[in-house]
């Protein structure tokens, strides 16, 4: 039901170092995908929040998440800045 069938392709690398690089890249890609999705969900949750106090508590955590993604070059630094700006505007516009 919730299981996913993953077919691994045979690695056609000619060197040990390139085989290792392929493994490292795959691991990083999975981690980046996880953290990017987690951050996107947190941003959606913050945008749907109507309570200013709760949103103000979430904002620094989400800002840190966006900064980390930008630092690791998962997302572009300007995209992180734009998201942080729009989230700040949203939180400031909420009624207490």
C-alpha positions in Angstrom: 0.0 0.0 0.0 2.5 2.7 1.2 5.5 0.9 -0.2 7.5 2.1 -3.1 9.4 -0.2 -5.4 12.8 1.2 -6.1 14.8 -0.3 -8.9 18.5 0.3 -8.6 20.4 0.7 -11.8 23.8 -0.9 -12.2 26.5 1.7 -11.8 28.5 2.0 -15.0 31.4 3.9 -13.4 34.9 3.0 -14.4 36.7 4.1 -11.2 36.2 3.5 -7.5 36.2 7.2 -6.9 33.4 7.8 -9.4 31.3 5.0 -7.9 31.8 6.6 -4.5 30.8 10.0 -5.9 27.6 8.5 -7.3 26.7 7.1 -3.9 27.5 10.4 -2.2 25.4 12.3 -4.7 22.4 10.0 -4.3 22.6 10.4 -0.5 22.8 14.2 -0.6 20.0 14.4 -3.1 17.7 12.4 -0.8 18.6 14.5 2.2 18.2 17.8 0.2 14.8 16.6 -1.0 13.7 15.8 2.5 14.8 19.2 4.0 13.4 21.2 1.1 10.0 19.4 1.4 10.0 19.9 5.2 10.7 23.6 4.8 8.0 24.0 2.1 5.5 22.4 4.5 6.5 24.7 7.3 6.1 27.8 5.0 2.6 26.6 4.0 1.7 26.1 7.7 2.9 29.6 8.6 1.0 31.1 5.7 -2.2 29.4 6.8 -1.8 30.6 10.4 -4.2 33.3 11.6 -2.8 33.7 15.1 -0.1 36.4 15.2 1.6 35.1 18.4 1.9 31.6 17.0 3.1 32.9 13.6 5.7 35.1 15.4 7.0 32.0 17.2 7.3 30.0 14.0 9.0 32.7 11.9 12.6 32.5 13.3 12.6 28.7 13.0 11.4 28.9 9.3 13.9 31.7 8.6 16.7 29.5 9.9 15.5 26.6 7.8 15.5 28.8 4.6 19.0 30.1 5.4 20.3 26.6 5.8 18.8 25.5 2.5 20.4 28.6 0.8 23.7 28.0 2.4 23.8 24.4 1.1 22.6 25.7 -2.3 19.4 23.6 -2.3 17.6 26.8 -3.1 18.9 30.1 -4.4 19.8 32.7 -1.9 17.5 35.3 -3.5 14.6 32.9 -3.3 15.3 32.4 0.4 15.4 36.2 0.8 12.2 36.7 -1.1 10.4 34.0 1.0 11.6 35.5 4.3 10.5 38.9 3.2 7.0 37.7 2.2 6.7 35.7 5.4 7.6 38.8 7.5 5.0 40.8 5.6 2.4 38.1 6.3 3.2 37.9 10.0 3.2 41.7 10.4 -0.2 42.0 8.7 -1.9 39.6 11.0 -4.2 40.9 13.6 -3.5 40.2 17.3 
